[in-house]
Amino acid sequence: MSYDPEPEINHYLSRLSSAAHDLPKAKRRELLNEIEQHIRQALAETPCATQAEMLTLLDQVGDPTEIVAAGTEEPEQASTRSAGWEIATILLLLLGGFVFLVGWLVGVMLLWSSNVWTLRDKLLGTFVIPGGLATAVLLIGNVLFAGALGSSSACVHHLDGTTTGSCTGGTSTFAVIGITLGLALVLIAPLVTAAYLKRRLNKQKQRPAATPQP
Amino acid sequence: MRRGVLQYCVLALLAEEKRYGFDLVKALGEVEGMVTSEGTIYPLLSRLRRDGLVETSWQESPSGPPRRYYSVTAAGRAALEVFAEEWNRFRDAVDHFIGGRRP
């Protein structure tokens, strides 16, 4: 009884074919032809008597996705491009809100048109927090202003313990702590997002290098 | 790094004589540590051809279907020369620092 390697070869080639799905048709066909010839020549030289031997031979040829990746991961031009645009994007998201909000909008547009960040990064960059630091400053300003109004005119504590005017929740310790925490969060969140985007940017820039160009 | 250097090893082998894919992979495989998976040579060859560093021609084989032979072009030779010079300098520089660490 002799071993028939054909099913194993076909299985391998169909895996390679689907791994190469995104390649242009001609390139894909050429790659499949070359690899099939390679396998057949290897087989002609050292015939495989068992499935285990055949699988070893195919292991040497390599993982289909790895083979396809070897052709697509070319020395990337994008990685050598300066990170200027991305840095500008992060700064605009953080500080652009101070420029009549338009700066922030430009930042969002740059963020979404970049191919450096993933969808999750982009969502985070947009929604934590819209307007960036300007929003935080605006909110803090509002609260301080309202607080000043509340304690100076609307609510007056007299020495005898009575109170005139409307003293609303503003005086409750819980509310003060809540508002303070909220404001701190609004202030810190855009900074954290900016730092996160910067870190993602660095990672992305490091990854594809590793190929020395003459 | 290995892949960046590998293409020049391929060019050097092809500069000696033209070879077909399987033959080339075997020649590379004779030196341990150069090729981890044989199939990745083919996308590399395809790229070298697109860059004009190698060219191909079909030839009948004594057994089986015709084979695609790869040979180095003038541009390929030139690229190889430039790399060889750079590599020698680089190797000397690295050896200077870590050459003594050989186990």
Interface residues (C-beta under 8 A of the other chain):
Chain A: L16 K27 E30 L31 E34 I35 Q37 H38 R40 Q41 A42 A44 Q60 V61 G62 D63 P64 E66 I67 V68 A70 G71 T72 E74 P75 A210 T211 P212 Q213 P214
Chain B: M1 R3 G4 V5 G21 F22 V25 T36 S37 E38 G39 T40 Y42 P43 L44 L45 S46 R47 S63 G64 P65 R67 R68 A79 V82 F83 E86
